[in-house]
Amino acid sequence: MKRIKQLFNEFSVLQKNLPPLVVAMFFLSIVSMNLLANKSINGLPGWLALDCGIIFSWVTFLLMDMIVKRYGMRAGNFLSFAALLANLFIALMFFIAGVIPGTWGESYVEGSEAIINAALDGTIRGTWFVLLGSSVAFFLAAIINNALNYLIGKAIKQKNFGEFALRAYVSTFIAQFIDNFTFALIVSHNFFGWSMIQCVTCALTGAVVELLFEVVFSPIGYKVAKRWERNKVGQPYLDYLAKKEAT
């Protein structure tokens, strides 16, 4: 009980010191990523399988890199777990909305109202194995991303953009591969008949695309993280951790 109380106390201090806009963006990116994962992207080469969730997934991992840079690995894990719980809650609300009798505005197409309405309800409700796969994949990837990011940063003494980029690129690529592969293994392999080669190929190509997003937007993440440092954003939380380690 004492350990649990300490964790709650630490999370309480953390949530008071995280920029609200960053937390909001983090939560929204995860919810949007999982919702848009229902739509695949057509017109791509046969070896590249992507869904529309990629529009937001890079935001999630870049924000994690920024948080770990300033607040540390534990903060990244705390926020990832809280976001996972929030996503499950939103998924429950979407499920309830999907089973409530009613008509979607987009379904008013003569002769196809019932089909379109049912399809929209099915999309908003989601499927239990997709939710399970995405939840397990995200949390596992988040833990790996935060740990790698922190350990690489700890090993490099010169703190500049090169350090931020290296820890962000390596952690993002490996964690995204784990995320994609875990989801493909749980969902695509078991429910859609994907072969193991397809699962690995999809995970690898998806991780490469995610890495490209990270390369493009990491300079922005670095500048924001450095501004937090200069303005001592979140300093009470860092002081709390230092005091905790000293006792």
CYANA upper distance limits for C-alpha pairs under 8 A (distance plus 0.5 A):
  1 MET  CA      5 LYS  CA      6.60
  2 LYS  CA      6 GLN  CA      6.70
  3 ARG  CA      7 LEU  CA      6.83
  4 ILE  CA      8 PHE  CA      6.80
  5 LYS  CA      9 ASN  CA      6.64
  6 GLN  CA     10 GLU  CA      6.62
  7 LEU  CA     11 PHE  CA      6.62
  8 PHE  CA     12 SER  CA      6.52
  9 ASN  CA     13 VAL  CA      6.84
 10 GLU  CA     14 LEU  CA      6.64
 10 GLU  CA    237 TYR  CA      8.50
 10 GLU  CA    240 TYR  CA      8.43
 11 PHE  CA     15 GLN  CA      6.56
 11 PHE  CA     78 PHE  CA      7.39
 12 SER  CA     16 LYS  CA      7.02
 13 VAL  CA     17 ASN  CA      7.12
 13 VAL  CA    236 PRO  CA      8.20
 13 VAL  CA    237 TYR  CA      6.39
 13 VAL  CA    240 TYR  CA      8.37
 14 LEU  CA     18 LEU  CA      6.77
 14 LEU  CA     75 ALA  CA      7.57
 14 LEU  CA    234 GLY  CA      8.23
 14 LEU  CA    237 TYR  CA      6.16
 17 ASN  CA    233 VAL  CA      7.62
 17 ASN  CA    234 GLY  CA      5.08
 17 ASN  CA    235 GLN  CA      8.12
 17 ASN  CA    236 PRO  CA      7.57
 17 ASN  CA    237 TYR  CA      6.95
 18 LEU  CA     22 VAL  CA      7.91
 18 LEU  CA     23 VAL  CA      7.49
 18 LEU  CA    233 VAL  CA      8.33
 18 LEU  CA    234 GLY  CA      6.72
 19 PRO  CA     23 VAL  CA      7.00
 19 PRO  CA    233 VAL  CA      8.50
 20 PRO  CA     24 ALA  CA      6.61
 21 LEU  CA     25 MET  CA      6.56
 22 VAL  CA     26 PHE  CA      6.53
 22 VAL  CA     63 LEU  CA      7.84
 23 VAL  CA     27 PHE  CA      6.73
 24 ALA  CA     28 LEU  CA      6.54
 25 MET  CA     29 SER  CA      6.37
 26 PHE  CA     30 ILE  CA      6.98
 26 PHE  CA     59 VAL  CA      7.94
 26 PHE  CA     60 THR  CA      6.19
 26 PHE  CA     63 LEU  CA      7.17
 26 PHE  CA     83 ALA  CA      7.96
 27 PHE  CA     31 VAL  CA      6.88
 27 PHE  CA     83 ALA  CA      5.90
 27 PHE  CA     86 ALA  CA      7.76
 27 PHE  CA     87 ASN  CA      7.93
 28 LEU  CA     32 SER  CA      6.42
 29 SER  CA     33 MET  CA      6.27
 29 SER  CA     56 PHE  CA      5.85
 29 SER  CA     57 SER  CA      7.24
 29 SER  CA     59 VAL  CA      6.97
 29 SER  CA     60 THR  CA      6.36
 30 ILE  CA     34 ASN  CA      6.78
 30 ILE  CA     56 PHE  CA      7.86
 30 ILE  CA     57 SER  CA      7.57
 30 ILE  CA     60 THR  CA      7.00
 30 ILE  CA     83 ALA  CA      7.85
 30 ILE  CA     84 LEU  CA      8.50
 30 ILE  CA     87 ASN  CA      7.44
 31 VAL  CA     35 LEU  CA      6.77
 31 VAL  CA     87 ASN  CA      6.01
 31 VAL  CA     90 ILE  CA      7.93
 32 SER  CA     36 LEU  CA      6.46
 32 SER  CA     53 GLY  CA      7.63
 32 SER  CA     56 PHE  CA      7.23
 33 MET  CA     37 ALA  CA      6.59
 33 MET  CA     52 CYS  CA      8.11
 33 MET  CA     53 GLY  CA      4.70
 33 MET  CA     54 ILE  CA      7.33
 33 MET  CA     55 ILE  CA      7.74
 33 MET  CA     56 PHE  CA      5.76
 33 MET  CA     57 SER  CA      6.26
 34 ASN  CA     38 ASN  CA      7.97
 34 ASN  CA     53 GLY  CA      6.74
 34 ASN  CA    131 LEU  CA      8.48
 34 ASN  CA    134 SER  CA      7.56
 35 LEU  CA     53 GLY  CA      7.72
 35 LEU  CA    124 ILE  CA      8.16
 36 LEU  CA     51 ASP  CA      7.79
 36 LEU  CA     52 CYS  CA      5.69
 36 LEU  CA     53 GLY  CA      5.16
 37 ALA  CA     51 ASP  CA      5.85
 37 ALA  CA     52 CYS  CA      6.02
 37 ALA  CA     53 GLY  CA      4.92
 37 ALA  CA     54 ILE  CA      8.31
 38 ASN  CA     51 ASP  CA      7.74
 38 ASN  CA     52 CYS  CA      8.10
 38 ASN  CA     53 GLY  CA      8.39
 38 ASN  CA    123 THR  CA      7.61
 39 LYS  CA     51 ASP  CA      6.15
 39 LYS  CA     52 CYS  CA      6.21
 39 LYS  CA     53 GLY  CA      8.33
 40 SER  CA     49 ALA  CA      8.38
 40 SER  CA     50 LEU  CA      6.63
 40 SER  CA     51 ASP  CA      4.51
 40 SER  CA     52 CYS  CA      6.55
 41 ILE  CA     49 ALA  CA      8.02
 41 ILE  CA     50 LEU  CA      6.24
 41 ILE  CA     51 ASP  CA      5.62
 41 ILE  CA     52 CYS  CA      6.81
 44 LEU  CA     48 LEU  CA      6.71
 44 LEU  CA     49 ALA  CA      7.83
 45 PRO  CA     49 ALA  CA      8.49
 47 TRP  CA    201 THR  CA      7.71
 47 TRP  CA    202 CYS  CA      8.01
 47 TRP  CA    205 THR  CA      8.40
 48 LEU  CA    201 THR  CA      8.41
 48 LEU  CA    202 CYS  CA      7.01
 48 LEU  CA    205 THR  CA      6.61
 48 LEU  CA    206 GLY  CA      7.97
 49 ALA  CA    202 CYS  CA      6.18
 49 ALA  CA    205 THR  CA      8.09
 49 ALA  CA    206 GLY  CA      7.76
 50 LEU  CA     54 ILE  CA      7.77
 50 LEU  CA    202 CYS  CA      8.25
 50 LEU  CA    206 GLY  CA      7.09
 53 GLY  CA     57 SER  CA      6.62
 54 ILE  CA     58 TRP  CA      7.16
 54 ILE  CA    210 GLU  CA      7.93
 56 PHE  CA     60 THR  CA      7.26
 57 SER  CA     61 PHE  CA      7.12
 57 SER  CA    210 GLU  CA      8.24
 58 TRP  CA     62 LEU  CA      6.52
 58 TRP  CA    210 GLU  CA      6.47
 58 TRP  CA    213 PHE  CA      6.77
 58 TRP  CA    214 GLU  CA      7.11
 59 VAL  CA     63 LEU  CA      6.59
 60 THR  CA     64 MET  CA      6.82
 61 PHE  CA     65 ASP  CA      6.72
 61 PHE  CA    142 ALA  CA      8.48
 61 PHE  CA    172 THR  CA      7.14
 62 LEU  CA     66 MET  CA      6.81
 62 LEU  CA    168 ALA  CA      8.12
 62 LEU  CA    214 GLU  CA      7.22
 62 LEU  CA    217 PHE  CA      8.45
 62 LEU  CA    218 SER  CA      7.55
 62 LEU  CA    221 GLY  CA      7.25
 63 LEU  CA     67 ILE  CA      6.65
 63 LEU  CA    221 GLY  CA      7.91
 64 MET  CA     68 VAL  CA      6.59
 64 MET  CA     76 GLY  CA      6.48
 64 MET  CA    142 ALA  CA      8.48
 64 MET  CA    146 ASN  CA      7.60
 65 ASP  CA     69 LYS  CA      6.54
 65 ASP  CA    146 ASN  CA      7.69
 65 ASP  CA    149 ASN  CA      7.35
 65 ASP  CA    168 ALA  CA      6.49
 65 ASP  CA    221 GLY  CA      8.48
 66 MET  CA     70 ARG  CA      6.94
 66 MET  CA    221 GLY  CA      6.53
 66 MET  CA    222 TYR  CA      7.53
 66 MET  CA    224 VAL  CA      8.23
 66 MET  CA    225 ALA  CA      6.12
 67 ILE  CA     71 TYR  CA      6.00
 67 ILE  CA     72 GLY  CA      7.35
 67 ILE  CA     75 ALA  CA      7.60
 67 ILE  CA     76 GLY  CA      6.53
 67 ILE  CA    225 ALA  CA      8.13
 68 VAL  CA     72 GLY  CA      4.74
 68 VAL  CA     73 MET  CA      5.65
 68 VAL  CA     74 ARG  CA      8.40
 68 VAL  CA     75 ALA  CA      7.25
 68 VAL  CA     76 GLY  CA      6.05
 68 VAL  CA    146 ASN  CA      6.95
 68 VAL  CA    149 ASN  CA      7.59
 68 VAL  CA    150 TYR  CA      6.97
 69 LYS  CA    149 ASN  CA      8.36
 69 LYS  CA    150 TYR  CA      7.77
 69 LYS  CA    153 GLY  CA      8.27
 69 LYS  CA    164 PHE  CA      8.13
 69 LYS  CA    225 ALA  CA      7.40
 70 ARG  CA    225 ALA  CA      6.77
 70 ARG  CA    228 TRP  CA      7.78
 70 ARG  CA    229 GLU  CA      7.28
 71 TYR  CA     75 ALA  CA      6.32
 71 TYR  CA     76 GLY  CA      8.07
 71 TYR  CA    234 GLY  CA      7.80
 71 TYR  CA    237 TYR  CA      8.29
 71 TYR  CA    238 LEU  CA      7.34
 72 GLY  CA     76 GLY  CA      7.18
 72 GLY  CA    150 TYR  CA      7.13
 73 MET  CA     77 ASN  CA      6.80
 73 MET  CA    146 ASN  CA      5.86
 73 MET  CA    147 ALA  CA      6.61
 73 MET  CA    149 ASN  CA      8.36
 73 MET  CA    150 TYR  CA      6.27
 74 ARG  CA     78 PHE  CA      6.58
 75 ALA  CA     79 LEU  CA      6.64
 76 GLY  CA     80 SER  CA      6.56
 76 GLY  CA    142 ALA  CA      8.45
 76 GLY  CA    146 ASN  CA      6.64
 77 ASN  CA     81 PHE  CA      6.65
 77 ASN  CA    142 ALA  CA      7.55
 77 ASN  CA    143 ILE  CA      6.67
 77 ASN  CA    146 ASN  CA      7.41
 78 PHE  CA     82 ALA  CA      6.75
 79 LEU  CA     83 ALA  CA      6.51
 80 SER  CA     84 LEU  CA      6.62
 80 SER  CA    139 PHE  CA      7.43
 80 SER  CA    142 ALA  CA      7.08
 81 PHE  CA     85 LEU  CA      6.87
 81 PHE  CA    139 PHE  CA      7.58
 82 ALA  CA     86 ALA  CA      6.73
 83 ALA  CA     87 ASN  CA      6.54
 84 LEU  CA     88 LEU  CA      6.78
 84 LEU  CA    135 SER  CA      7.35
 84 LEU  CA    139 PHE  CA      7.73
 85 LEU  CA     89 PHE  CA      6.75
 86 ALA  CA     90 ILE  CA      6.69
 87 ASN  CA     91 ALA  CA      6.52
 88 LEU  CA     92 LEU  CA      6.71
 89 PHE  CA     93 MET  CA      6.87
 90 ILE  CA     94 PHE  CA      6.59
 91 ALA  CA     95 PHE  CA      6.59
 91 ALA  CA    125 ARG  CA      7.89
 91 ALA  CA    126 GLY  CA      8.29
 92 LEU  CA     96 ILE  CA      6.77
 93 MET  CA     97 ALA  CA      6.69
 94 PHE  CA     98 GLY  CA      6.56
 94 PHE  CA    124 ILE  CA      6.18
 94 PHE  CA    125 ARG  CA      6.03
 95 PHE  CA     99 VAL  CA      6.93
 95 PHE  CA    124 ILE  CA      7.07
 95 PHE  CA    125 ARG  CA      4.54
 95 PHE  CA    126 GLY  CA      7.52
 96 ILE  CA    100 ILE  CA      6.75
 96 ILE  CA    125 ARG  CA      7.88
 97 ALA  CA    121 ASP  CA      8.40
 97 ALA  CA    124 ILE  CA      8.10
 97 ALA  CA    125 ARG  CA      7.90
 98 GLY  CA    120 LEU  CA      8.46
 98 GLY  CA    121 ASP  CA      5.06
 98 GLY  CA    122 GLY  CA      7.27
 98 GLY  CA    124 ILE  CA      6.28
 98 GLY  CA    125 ARG  CA      5.52
 99 VAL  CA    121 ASP  CA      7.53
 99 VAL  CA    125 ARG  CA      8.03
103 THR  CA    107 SER  CA      7.55
103 THR  CA    117 ASN  CA      6.79
104 TRP  CA    108 TYR  CA      8.21
104 TRP  CA    117 ASN  CA      6.49
104 TRP  CA    120 LEU  CA      8.01
106 GLU  CA    116 ILE  CA      8.26
106 GLU  CA    117 ASN  CA      8.33
107 SER  CA    112 SER  CA      7.78
107 SER  CA    113 GLU  CA      5.39
107 SER  CA    114 ALA  CA      7.90
107 SER  CA    116 ILE  CA      5.65
107 SER  CA    117 ASN  CA      5.76
108 TYR  CA    112 SER  CA      8.11
108 TYR  CA    113 GLU  CA      5.94
109 VAL  CA    113 GLU  CA      6.05
112 SER  CA    116 ILE  CA      6.58
113 GLU  CA    117 ASN  CA      6.45
114 ALA  CA    118 ALA  CA      6.57
115 ILE  CA    119 ALA  CA      6.68
116 ILE  CA    120 LEU  CA      6.67
117 ASN  CA    121 ASP  CA      6.68
118 ALA  CA    122 GLY  CA      6.59
119 ALA  CA    123 THR  CA      6.69
120 LEU  CA    124 ILE  CA      6.70
121 ASP  CA    125 ARG  CA      6.51
122 GLY  CA    126 GLY  CA      6.55
122 GLY  CA    127 THR  CA      8.48
126 GLY  CA    130 VAL  CA      7.68
126 GLY  CA    131 LEU  CA      7.69
127 THR  CA    131 LEU  CA      6.81
128 TRP  CA    132 LEU  CA      6.58
129 PHE  CA    133 GLY  CA      6.43
129 PHE  CA    186 ILE  CA      8.39
129 PHE  CA    187 VAL  CA      6.92
130 VAL  CA    134 SER  CA      6.50
130 VAL  CA    187 VAL  CA      6.75
131 LEU  CA    135 SER  CA      6.47
132 LEU  CA    136 VAL  CA      6.66
133 GLY  CA    137 ALA  CA      6.42
133 GLY  CA    182 THR  CA      7.76
133 GLY  CA    183 PHE  CA      5.50
133 GLY  CA    186 ILE  CA      6.08
133 GLY  CA    187 VAL  CA      6.49
134 SER  CA    138 PHE  CA      6.40
134 SER  CA    183 PHE  CA      6.35
135 SER  CA    139 PHE  CA      6.70
136 VAL  CA    140 LEU  CA      6.60
136 VAL  CA    182 THR  CA      8.19
136 VAL  CA    183 PHE  CA      8.23
137 ALA  CA    141 ALA  CA      6.53
137 ALA  CA    178 ILE  CA      7.72
137 ALA  CA    179 ASP  CA      5.17
137 ALA  CA    180 ASN  CA      7.68
137 ALA  CA    182 THR  CA      5.75
137 ALA  CA    183 PHE  CA      5.98
138 PHE  CA    142 ALA  CA      6.43
138 PHE  CA    179 ASP  CA      6.27
139 PHE  CA    143 ILE  CA      6.76
140 LEU  CA    144 ILE  CA      6.87
140 LEU  CA    178 ILE  CA      8.15
140 LEU  CA    179 ASP  CA      7.61
141 ALA  CA    145 ASN  CA      6.39
141 ALA  CA    175 ALA  CA      5.21
141 ALA  CA    176 GLN  CA      7.06
141 ALA  CA    178 ILE  CA      6.34
141 ALA  CA    179 ASP  CA      5.62
142 ALA  CA    146 ASN  CA      6.51
142 ALA  CA    175 ALA  CA      7.45
143 ILE  CA    147 ALA  CA      6.61
144 ILE  CA    148 LEU  CA      6.53
144 ILE  CA    171 SER  CA      7.95
144 ILE  CA    175 ALA  CA      6.37
145 ASN  CA    149 ASN  CA      6.45
145 ASN  CA    171 SER  CA      5.35
145 ASN  CA    172 THR  CA      6.67
145 ASN  CA    174 ILE  CA      7.92
145 ASN  CA    175 ALA  CA      5.62
146 ASN  CA    150 TYR  CA      6.54
146 ASN  CA    171 SER  CA      7.93
147 ALA  CA    151 LEU  CA      6.57
148 LEU  CA    152 ILE  CA      6.48
148 LEU  CA    167 ARG  CA      7.71
148 LEU  CA    170 VAL  CA      8.21
148 LEU  CA    171 SER  CA      5.86
149 ASN  CA    153 GLY  CA      6.65
149 ASN  CA    167 ARG  CA      5.35
149 ASN  CA    168 ALA  CA      6.71
149 ASN  CA    170 VAL  CA      8.18
149 ASN  CA    171 SER  CA      5.93
150 TYR  CA    154 LYS  CA      6.58
150 TYR  CA    167 ARG  CA      8.10
151 LEU  CA    155 ALA  CA      6.74
152 ILE  CA    156 ILE  CA      6.97
152 ILE  CA    166 LEU  CA      8.36
152 ILE  CA    167 ARG  CA      6.00
153 GLY  CA    157 LYS  CA      8.17
153 GLY  CA    163 GLU  CA      7.17
153 GLY  CA    164 PHE  CA      7.86
153 GLY  CA    167 ARG  CA      6.60
156 ILE  CA    163 GLU  CA      7.20
158 GLN  CA    163 GLU  CA      7.45
159 LYS  CA    163 GLU  CA      6.25
159 LYS  CA    164 PHE  CA      7.93
160 ASN  CA    164 PHE  CA      6.99
161 PHE  CA    165 ALA  CA      6.38
161 PHE  CA    219 PRO  CA      8.03
161 PHE  CA    222 TYR  CA      7.09
162 GLY  CA    166 LEU  CA      6.54
163 GLU  CA    167 ARG  CA      6.79
164 PHE  CA    168 ALA  CA      6.49
164 PHE  CA    222 TYR  CA      7.18
165 ALA  CA    169 TYR  CA      6.31
165 ALA  CA    215 VAL  CA      8.25
165 ALA  CA    218 SER  CA      7.24
166 LEU  CA    170 VAL  CA      6.54
167 ARG  CA    171 SER  CA      6.42
168 ALA  CA    172 THR  CA      6.27
168 ALA  CA    214 GLU  CA      8.04
168 ALA  CA    218 SER  CA      8.24
169 TYR  CA    173 PHE  CA      6.55
169 TYR  CA    211 LEU  CA      6.87
169 TYR  CA    214 GLU  CA      7.25
169 TYR  CA    215 VAL  CA      7.70
170 VAL  CA    174 ILE  CA      6.75
171 SER  CA    175 ALA  CA      6.30
172 THR  CA    176 GLN  CA      6.20
172 THR  CA    207 ALA  CA      8.33
172 THR  CA    210 GLU  CA      8.06
172 THR  CA    211 LEU  CA      7.02
172 THR  CA    214 GLU  CA      8.16
173 PHE  CA    177 PHE  CA      6.63
173 PHE  CA    207 ALA  CA      5.87
173 PHE  CA    208 VAL  CA      7.29
173 PHE  CA    210 GLU  CA      7.65
173 PHE  CA    211 LEU  CA      6.20
174 ILE  CA    178 ILE  CA      6.78
174 ILE  CA    207 ALA  CA      8.00
175 ALA  CA    179 ASP  CA      6.53
176 GLN  CA    180 ASN  CA      6.49
176 GLN  CA    203 ALA  CA      8.11
176 GLN  CA    206 GLY  CA      8.04
176 GLN  CA    207 ALA  CA      5.61
176 GLN  CA    210 GLU  CA      7.69
177 PHE  CA    181 PHE  CA      6.37
177 PHE  CA    203 ALA  CA      5.58
177 PHE  CA    204 LEU  CA      6.25
177 PHE  CA    206 GLY  CA      7.73
177 PHE  CA    207 ALA  CA      5.60
178 ILE  CA    182 THR  CA      6.31
178 ILE  CA    203 ALA  CA      7.90
179 ASP  CA    183 PHE  CA      6.73
179 ASP  CA    203 ALA  CA      8.20
180 ASN  CA    184 ALA  CA      6.55
180 ASN  CA    202 CYS  CA      7.73
180 ASN  CA    203 ALA  CA      5.07
180 ASN  CA    204 LEU  CA      8.41
180 ASN  CA    206 GLY  CA      7.56
180 ASN  CA    207 ALA  CA      8.00
181 PHE  CA    185 LEU  CA      6.41
181 PHE  CA    199 CYS  CA      6.49
181 PHE  CA    200 VAL  CA      6.70
181 PHE  CA    202 CYS  CA      7.99
181 PHE  CA    203 ALA  CA      5.35
182 THR  CA    186 ILE  CA      6.60
183 PHE  CA    187 VAL  CA      6.26
183 PHE  CA    188 SER  CA      7.73
184 ALA  CA    188 SER  CA      5.12
184 ALA  CA    189 HIS  CA      6.46
184 ALA  CA    194 TRP  CA      8.47
184 ALA  CA    199 CYS  CA      5.91
184 ALA  CA    202 CYS  CA      8.41
184 ALA  CA    203 ALA  CA      8.05
185 LEU  CA    189 HIS  CA      5.51
185 LEU  CA    190 ASN  CA      7.38
185 LEU  CA    196 MET  CA      8.30
185 LEU  CA    199 CYS  CA      6.99
186 ILE  CA    190 ASN  CA      6.56
186 ILE  CA    191 PHE  CA      8.48
187 VAL  CA    191 PHE  CA      6.02
187 VAL  CA    192 PHE  CA      7.57
188 SER  CA    192 PHE  CA      5.27
188 SER  CA    193 GLY  CA      6.83
188 SER  CA    194 TRP  CA      6.04
188 SER  CA    199 CYS  CA      8.03
189 HIS  CA    193 GLY  CA      5.50
189 HIS  CA    194 TRP  CA      4.88
189 HIS  CA    195 SER  CA      6.75
189 HIS  CA    196 MET  CA      7.65
189 HIS  CA    199 CYS  CA      7.60
190 ASN  CA    194 TRP  CA      7.95
194 TRP  CA    198 GLN  CA      6.49
194 TRP  CA    199 CYS  CA      7.10
195 SER  CA    199 CYS  CA      6.91
196 MET  CA    200 VAL  CA      6.74
197 ILE  CA    201 THR  CA      6.50
198 GLN  CA    202 CYS  CA      6.42
199 CYS  CA    203 ALA  CA      6.60
200 VAL  CA    204 LEU  CA      6.54
201 THR  CA    205 THR  CA      6.58
202 CYS  CA    206 GLY  CA      6.42
203 ALA  CA    207 ALA  CA      6.60
204 LEU  CA    208 VAL  CA      6.85
205 THR  CA    209 VAL  CA      6.91
206 GLY  CA    210 GLU  CA      6.72
207 ALA  CA    211 LEU  CA      6.56
208 VAL  CA    212 LEU  CA      6.86
209 VAL  CA    213 PHE  CA      7.07
210 GLU  CA    214 GLU  CA      6.84
211 LEU  CA    215 VAL  CA      6.68
212 LEU  CA    216 VAL  CA      6.84
213 PHE  CA    217 PHE  CA      6.72
214 GLU  CA    218 SER  CA      5.88
215 VAL  CA    219 PRO  CA      8.38
217 PHE  CA    221 GLY  CA      7.18
218 SER  CA    222 TYR  CA      6.53
219 PRO  CA    223 LYS  CA      6.75
220 ILE  CA    224 VAL  CA      6.79
221 GLY  CA    225 ALA  CA      6.63
222 TYR  CA    226 LYS  CA      6.60
223 LYS  CA    227 ARG  CA      6.64
224 VAL  CA    228 TRP  CA      6.80
225 ALA  CA    229 GLU  CA      6.88
226 LYS  CA    230 ARG  CA      6.69
227 ARG  CA    231 ASN  CA      6.54
228 TRP  CA    232 LYS  CA      6.28
228 TRP  CA    233 VAL  CA      5.34
228 TRP  CA    234 GLY  CA      8.24
229 GLU  CA    233 VAL  CA      6.78
234 GLY  CA    238 LEU  CA      7.19
235 GLN  CA    239 ASP  CA      6.56
236 PRO  CA    240 TYR  CA      6.56
237 TYR  CA    241 LEU  CA      6.84
238 LEU  CA    242 ALA  CA      6.72
239 ASP  CA    243 LYS  CA      6.60
240 TYR  CA    244 LYS  CA      6.57
241 LEU  CA    245 GLU  CA      6.65
242 ALA  CA    246 ALA  CA      6.70
243 LYS  CA    247 THR  CA      6.95
